[in-house]
Amino acid sequence: MNIKNSLGLRAKIALPFAISAIALIVIGLFSVLTARNLVSDTDTLSERYLPAVSEALNGDRDLYQALVAQMSFISATENNESPDQHQADFEENADQALERLEKAIERLQGTGISEKTESFRKTYDLWLETARESMRTAQSGDPTAGHRLLTEQSNPLFSELRDYYDQVGVHADEQAQIVANEASQEGAASSAFILVITASAVIAGILLFIVFLRMIIASVGVLRKQLDNIARGEGDLTQRIPVEMDDDLGKLATSFNQVLENLQAMIGSIQDLSKQLGSGASELSSAARDNSDGITRQTDAISMVATAINEMQSAIEEVAGNASRAATLPNTPRKKAATGPPSFATPPSRYSDWRRRFPRRWRLYASCHRTRRTSPRYWMLSARLQTRPIFSPSTPPSKPPGPANRDGGLRLWPMRFAPWPSAPNNPRKISRP
């Protein structure tokens, strides 16, 4: 299994430190063991070998002092002096020499000292017997014989006995040297081992730290690259970061993928809403145009009504003026009154004469003609005046007035007005549309 996928983020971070900690623990334990061995070797040197060497040397010294006391004893007998003190010194030194060598041999047990000192006690007893015999002989009155026993029998045994002391001392010194060498070698080996362990732990920690750091940086770099693509507006929201492990980085990648999914769904819903909003805006624009057209038409209609009201007011004023003038005029002959004004009987020959003779009627006609007689303004004006347009019965129009006769062929005769209920000479009734 790939170590990149098997180890999590925390393991990658903690592994170099764990290796360093393990190395420190191993180094500490090894140092403790080495120190304990060194202490043990030191204790062995200080409790066994060095005291053995010291006891062997002191025993050899005591043995020599016993020999000196023996010789002093014989010399004192030759000189007729008291030998008691020399005899006591001899006994004391001989016992101390034996006791110290036996302690040294006891300390060196297990190191092969028994084979070397196997005949020590026999030699010591024989030397002690010959030494005492020489002193008894000299004390009995024959110092010469005692001296001869010292020279011929006691001294060779003394020399043999000293060899045992020398062997014990040398053996103890050799064992101490061996132990010291072992301790030195163990210390050197421990130092080398500690150095190797330390160097290995440091190198392994550095290598693992670099490797895991690159892995972590690579995982974080993938996230950063995806975020940079989204920040620059070039990100593909359909892409997902592969989740290869269930650690902190894997959880971070999972959360980032969920964010991308939510962002993708949000942008999709925004696009759908934008399309719906565009269609709704188109419908609102169409409705606004329809409302504008309706308002325009209503405005035009209102303008027409206002114009008709103004014209009706002008017509009312004209009628009132005519009525006022008629009231002030004198009475005319019946014949003339019966025939009426000739201007209404004789149609004008030209539009210009008609416009000149009847300017207000001409404006009313032009306004009604522009609005085409189907306009409510024309019929409203006629109803308000309680009058209606009547064509002359004597000269009916050749063509009905309308928009088709705008080319100058229209022949509209002058109109005369009469009250609507009792209008004479009414050829036909014109109904409102």
Secondary structure, 3 states (H helix, E strand, C coil): CCHHHHCCHHHHHHHHHHHHHHHHHHHHHHHHHHHHHHHHHHHHHHHHHHHHHHHHHHHHHHHHHHHHHHHHHHHHHHCCCCCHHHHHHHHHHHHHHHHHHHHHHHHCCCCCHHHHCCCHHHHHHHHHHHHHHHHHHHHCCCHHHHHHHHHHHHHHHHHHHHHHHHHHHHHHHHHHHHHHHHHHHHHHHHHHHHHHHHHHHHHHHHHHHHHHHHHHHHHHHHHHHHHHHHHCCCCCCCCCCCCCCCCHHHHHHHHHHHHHHHHHHHHHHHHHHHHHHHHHHHHHHHHHHHHHHHHHHHHHHHHHHHHHHHHHHHHHHHHHHHHHHHHHCCCCCHHHHHHCCHHHHCCCCCHHHHHHHCHHHHHHHHHHHHCCCCCHHHHHHHHHCCECCECCCCCCCCCCCCHHHCCCCCCCCCCECCECCCCCCCCCCCCCC
